[in-house]
Amino acid sequence: MERLDKAALNALQQPEFRNENTLASTLKTLLFFTALMITVPIGLYFTTKSYVFEGALGMSNRDSYFYAAIVAVVAVHVVLALFVYVAWNEGSRQWREGKQD
């Protein structure tokens, strides 16, 4: 009876560790893409405004604001699409691992 209780207790503890690992993995992914969402559009905005549109292409200050904003908006959409792709694949991977148990 005692042996059966230990086996049942071990079976109950393993999913908790798996849930903690998946939670940590999910939070890491979320924090990574949050950092990307903040830095990439802002960085691309100022970089393309200064170096590409005003520097290399010689556009006016007003035009460079407009085109740099378009680049930043496209960057936001790319980061969001990457997040959805990674989250979808991570969720299906976790579902397959849980399904095999």
N, C-alpha and C positions, 0 to 999 in steps of 0.2 A: 504494500500500500504506500509506503514511504517513497519507494522508487517511482511509482506512478505519479505521485504528487510532484516530485522533482522534475520529471519529464514534462508534466503539464505546465509547471512553472517556467521551465526553459522555453517551451513553445510560446508562452504568453509574452516573455521578455524580448524575444527576437524581433517581432514587429515594431515594438517601441523603439528599438535602436534604428531600425530601418526608417521609421517615421522621423526620428531626429536627424538622420542623415539626409533624407529628402527635404526636410525643412531647411536645413543648413544650406544644401545645394540650391534650393529655390531662392533663399534670401541672398546668397552670393550672386546668383544670376540677376536678381532684381536690382541689387546694389550696383552691379557692373553696368547694367543698361541704364540705370539712373544717372550714373556718372557720364556715360556716353551721351545721354540725352541733354545733359547740361553743357558739356565741353565741346562736343563736335559741332553743333550748329553755331554756337557763339564763336568758336575758333575759326570755322570756315567763313563766317560772316566778315570778321575783321581781316582775315587773311586775303580773301578774294577781293574785298573792297580796296584794301591798300595796295596789294601787289599785283593782282590780276587786272581789275577793271580800271583803277586809276593809274597804276604804274605801267603795266605792259600794254594795255589797250588805249590808254590816254583818255578815258571817259571823264566827263565832268563829275563834280561831287554829288550832284543830285541824281544823275543816272547810276552812278556806282552804288548808291544806297539801295536803289530799286533792285538792281540785278544781284547784289550781295544778299538781299533779303530773300530773293527767289532761291538762291543757292542754299541758304539756311533752312528754308521750308522743305526743300527737297531732302536735305540731310536729316531733318526730323522724321520725314516719312521713311527714309531708308533705315534709320535706327529702329523705328517702330516695327517695320517689316522684319528686321532681323530678330527683334525680341519675340515677336509672334512665332517666327520659325523655330527659334531655340526653345521657347516654352512648349510649343506643340510637340517637338521631337522629345523633349525631356519628359513630358507627360505621358506620351505613348511608350517610351522606354520604361518608365516606372510602372505603367499599367501592365506591360508584358512581363516584367520581373515579378510583379505581384500575382499575375495570372499563373505563372509557372510553379509557384509555391504550393 
